[in-house]
């Protein structure tokens, strides 16, 4: 009887976990495809119209600003496409973490909501430290 | 720098080759692409590390998804160890902001040597361990039992289900933390460390270790990338050919990996690692002490 109960619990667990696996897989694939496509289009555009860029931190801080990027996106500028691709790429694993938190929450698996929540917290701390302007 | 075919195309091709060998040798592209950017393209170490870290996310997405699809990845174990790897990555990338370039180069060279040693010294004894039932019969430690870290996967090569019980969470977590630091500081995935931690210390079968490591690499590299992004170290024009190239190269490498003889690969790996470690150390000495050793590239 006990064994039967355990087996049912396990298979229910397995089904729920399969859903999480599916969600994780979808996010990873979508993130990879979208960012690769944007990088590829941007590269072609950049190579059709070669131009000088500086390899300095100064250039990065001066040019990679959100309003310049938004304007660049409207004009299909390669730098802006690379920017968007990179943001999407970085957000892919972050989204995966968020989806996992939600999925564990719907399963009422609070231990793993906490585990995954801590990972998300580390990401938040990273953003805060980065925004505070390290160095 | 003039962004034209002369610069972007060779960088892209170098990234394809680095991604290809990375996948072929099971170490990921970062290990090769950082030295290539620094030694061949003379990019600043920090810009190279930041660009490599973004490309590590891309290859992790691509490589990790197939393991997730086949349910080989242990999601619970991955999410548990990610706590350690992300904290490590945050510390490593903060360190990278403050360390001098020559010191990062020297640490990178040491890491290459260490990686060469680990992958040369570890033998994959999984088939014997599975046959003896070693993976299934171990006793879980308290944390492993509390978090239900045990797992099961279908091994296609052996044609059977393999059950395993996770142990050694303390040792595993400590090594995962170190792998995170290496990732954030040096722009690599740190997969070799994570895989050996899980396989050697946590009683996790090799295939599960590899799949779970690839999943963890994504979020670990994302943490480092976010910090570099906000600190203004990610140059998108450099990232684009690197990320695209390593992803493509890694796809090709994974496809032909299974058809190659592994003993020959080990020697190739040892030769490549020695060559790159020497190059990075030579550059570090040049930057710090103005000593000019003959440079390989």
Interface residues (C-beta under 8 A of the other chain):
Chain A: X17 X18 X20 X21 X24 X25 X28 X29 X31 X32 X35 X36 X39 X40 X42 X43 X46 X47 X50 X51 X52 X53 X54 X55 X57 X59 X60 X61 X64 X78 X79 X82 X83 X85 X86 X89 X90 X91 X92 X93 X94 X96 X97 X100 X111 X112 X115 X116 X118 X119 X122 X123 X125 X126 X127 X129 X130 X131 X134 X135
Chain B: X1 X2 X3 X4 X5 X8 X9 X12 X43 X44 X47 X54 X57 X58 X60 X61 X62 X64 X65 X68 X69 X71 X73 X75 X76 X79 X80 X82 X83 X86 X87 X90 X94 X97 X98 X146 X147 X148 X215 X218 X219 X221 X222 X223 X225 X226 X227 X229 X230 X231 X232 X233 X234 X235 X236 X237 X238 X239 X240 X241 X243 X244 X247
